[in-house]
């Protein structure tokens, strides 16, 4: 029994460390996932706090996993983990039952798993943590001394440092469809092995005061003008798979509002600057001017892509930076492409991303 409990302790600890590391690589990703839940529940007032919550949650998973393995404050940490996993089980259960959102984000974008697998995983962890709490013999009630806390302290500083780096310089591992080497044009296409959803079309008509239902392939033999249309229903009979393109919602529009996507994607080479919001433009203006100058010397056009095109145009003109062309794009697409606001890319024909960097180290994009 003791050997089994030791195995469970290591298994649960390592799983939480892994889960925390995957999400700490991209804390904004978990923040956006929280906002999806809040949007469903009409709790959008909590959106400003999701990034802080994401950083705290990711750090806690890593720290708690290390604490569990080293038996640091074992019972306190175990109770906290039990509370956390119960919360996760409720969320993944909600996603599994309702289908909203499609993915709970338990392992971030680097390891997407289905809602069913997520829910089963959390149920199992709930049972394992409960077993540790009630069967594992560890009566220590004092917080360990500082000399015995160094693994937990290292985990704390590492988890916070990793997330701060991701928030300023982009995730260490980019698992998004706009990563270096990816082609935006190819990412907008449906996967070759896509299986479409299968629907059965059913009609309801009224004849002689009675409603009659029949399928699209089984119209009544006496169908005529005596039948009055009531409604049509498309009933899902088989769920498809892999039937969404990796890149969704990507479309660029210029000042006139016309679709400029194809024109931009066929440009031989260009600098793309992504910014969901332009509220912080005052902090970027110097670097934007440097990018514009460096790109102009190499004969490379610069495109500024934002969800606030009108505001961007007025603010860039005020700097002034009239050589930068501004294009509007869907906010979700920008948030997927650019985890740091703004993000700078070197993109060649077809939308192939050659280099991708935060604005803080933009020079390596043009060099």
N, C-alpha and C positions, 0 to 999 in steps of 0.2 A: 504493500500500500504506500509506504514512504517513497519508494522509487517512482511509483506512478505519480504521486503528488509533486515530486521534484520535476518530473517530465512536464506535467501540466503547467507548473510555475514558469518554467523556461519557455514552453510553447506559447503561453499567453503573453509573457513579457516580450518575446521576440516579435510576435504578431503585432503588438501595439507599437513597438519601435518601428517596424517596417511600415505600418499604416501611417504613423506620424511623419516619418521621413518622406514618404511619397507625397503627402499633402503639403509638408513644409517646403518642399521644392517649389511649390506654386501656391502660396497662401491666398492669392487673389482668386484662384480657381475655386477654393472652398468658400470664399466670401460670396462669389457669384452664385454658388449652389445654395447657400443659405438664403440669398435673396429670392431664388426661385421658390423655395418653400414659403417664404413670407408673402410672396406675390399670390400664391395659391390661397393662403389663409387670410389675405387682406391685412397683413401686418407690416406694410411697407414703411411704417414709421420707425422700424428697427433697422432699416437698411444702413444708416450711417455707422452702426456699431458692428456690422458683420466682419469687417477686416480685423478689428481688435479681437473679436470672438474667434476668428479663424486662427490668428497667431497664438492666442492662449490655448485653444483646443489642441492644435498641432504640437505645441511645446509640451503640454500635459501628457499627451499620448507617449511621446518619446521619454520624458522624465519618468512617468509612471512605469513604463516598460523596464527601464534601467533599474528603478527602485525595486520592482518586483523580483528581478533576477538576483539583485544583490541583497535582497531582504531588508532594504532600508525602510524603516517605519512600516513594516509589512502590513499590519492590520489596518492602519489608517489608509494606506494606498489601496489596499484591496477593497475597502468599503467605497472609496471614491470611484474606483474602476467599476464596481458593481452598479453604482448609481449611473455612471456614464454609459455603460453598455445597455442598461435598461432603457435609457433615453434613445440610444441608437436603435435598439430593437423596435421601439415604438415608431421611429421615423422610417426605418426600412420596411416595417410591416405596413405602414401607411402607403409607402410607394408601391409595395408589392400588390396590395389590394386595389388601390385606386389607379395605378399607372401614372401618377403625377408626383414629382417629375419623372421622366423616363429613367433617370439614373440617379442614385442617391449620392454619388461622389465619394463613396467610402474609401476608395484607394486613388482618388484623383483622376486626372485625365490619362495618366501613364498606364493605369491598369483598370480600365472600365469593366465592371462585372454587372450581371443582370440583377434586378431587384430581388428575384427569388433566391439567388445565391447569397446576396447580401443579407437578406433576412435570416436564412438558414445559418449563416456564419455567426450572426449576432446572437441567435438563440443558443447555439453551441457555446459561445463564449460566456454567455450568462450562466449556463450550467457549470462550466469549468471554474469560473471565478467564485461562484457560490460554493463549489466543492472545496476550493482553496480556503475560503473563509471559515467553513464549518468543520473541516477535517484536518487542515494543516496545523501542526502544533508550533505556534510561535506566540508566546505570551509577552513579548517585549512591548511595553507601552510607552517607553520614552523615545523621543526623537534622538537618533544617533548623534554623536559628537561631530564636530567639524572635521576632525581627522579621518572619520569613517564615512564622510559624506562626499568625498571627492568625485566618485563616479556620477552622482546625481548633479553635482555642480557643473561638471564637464558637459553632461547632457543638457543642462539648462542653457549654458552659454552657447553650445553648439547649435541647439535648436533655434534660439533667437538669432544667432549670427547668420545661419542659413537662410532664414526668412527675410531678414533685413537685406541680405545680398540679393535675393530674388526680387524684392520690392524696388530696389534701386538699379540693379543690373540685369534683370531678367532671370528666369529659372536656370539652374545649372544644367538640368536635363529638360530640353524642350520636347514635350510630347504632343504638341498641338499641330493641327494641319498646316499652319503657316511657319513651320520650322525651316531652318536652313536646308537647302537642297530640294525642298518641296516645290511643286508646280501648282500655282493657284488655278490655272486653267484646267489642269488634270483633276485637281481636287474638287472642282465644281461638277464633275461628271459622276454619273451613277456608277457604283462598283460593278465590275463585269459579272460577279456572281450574285447580283441582287435578285431577290425573289419578291415580287410584288404582292401586296395584300390581295386576297381573293374575296370578292363580295357577291352576294346574291341579291339581285334587284327584284323587289316585290312591289306590285301596284295594288292600289285599292280603288275600286270603282263602285258606283251606286247604280243599281238597276231595280226598277219597280219598288223603290223604297228600301231595298236591302243592299248592304255592303258586301262586295265580293272581292276576295284577295286572290291573286295569282302571280306567278313569276313571269319574268320577261320572256322566258322560252315556252310558256304554257298559257297563251292567250285563249280565252273561250272560243269555241268554234262559231258561236253566234255573235261574236263581238261586232257591235255596230254603234250607231249614234245614240242608241238607247242607253248605252253605258256612259255615266257621267263621272269624270275623273275626280278623285278625292285626294289622293296623295301617292307619293312614291317613297319607298324606303330602301336604302342600301345597307344590307346586313352583312357584317364581317363574318365570314365562315372559316377563313384560315389566315392567320397572321403571317405576313411575309418576314423576310430576314435580310439584314444588310442592305436595306432598300432606301438609304439616305446617303447623299454624297458627303464626303468629309467636310467640305466647305459649303456652308449654307448662308444665304442672305448677303453674299458679296455682290454689290453693284455700285458703281461710281457715277455720280451725276455732277456736272459742272454748274456754272452760274445760271445757265439758261434752264436747268432742270433736265436737260437731255441726257440719255444714258451714254456715258463715255467709257464704259467698261472695256469694250473691244479695242478702242483706240489706245487706251492706257496699256492693255496687255500686249499689244503689238509694238510698243515702243522698244527700240533696240536695247536700251539700258537707261535706267532712271533711279533716282533716289526717292524712296517713298518714306514720308514721315507720318506716322499714325498717332492720333491723339483723340481720345474719346471726348475730352473736354478741352477748352482753351482758356479756362479760368486761371491757369498758372503761367500764362504766356510771358508775363513780366520776368519770370525766372529763366525762361528759355531764350529770350530774345537775342542775347549775345551769341549763344551757340547756334541758333537758327541762322543768324547773319553769317557766321563762319562757315556753316554748311553751304549756304547759298553761294558764297564767294568761291569756296573750294570746288564745288560742282561746276560753277560757271567756267572756271579755269580749265576744267577737263571736258567742257562741252556736254555735260550731263544734265538733263532737266530734273527739277525737283518738284514732286507732287506732295501736297499736304492733304492728308485724308482724315476727316473728322466727322463727328456726328453733329457738329455745330458750324456748318460751312459759312453762314452769313456773319457770325461773330468772328470767325477766323479771318475772313477777308478784311473786315474793318480793322482788326488788331494787327494783322500783318502789314497793311498799308500804313498804319500809324508808326511802324518801327523805323523806316519803311522797308518792306521786303516784297516788292511788286513782281520780282522774278519768279516767285514761288506760286505755282498754280494750285488752287484749292478745289477739293472735290468732297462732296458729301457721301456718307456711307452709313449703313445700318449700325447702330450702337453695338449690338450683339456681335456682329462680325469684327468690329474694331476691338472689342474686349477679348475676343478669341485670338486675334492676330497680335495684339500688343498688351502684354501683361504689365508693361511699364509705360507711363504716359509722360512724354512721347517715346515711341520706339522708331528707330531708323533702320531702313532696309535698303540694300542694293538689289535691284530686281532687273532681270534681263527679259528678253522677248518670251512671251508665253506665260509670264508671271512666275518664272523660276527665281526663287529667293537665293541669292548668292551669299549675302551676309546679313546678319540681323543683330543689332546691338541696341542698348539703351542710349539715350541722348548723352549720357555722361561719358561714354566712350565712343562717340560717333566717328572719330577719326579713323579707326580701324576699318570702317565700312568703305571709305573712299580710297584709302591707301592701296 
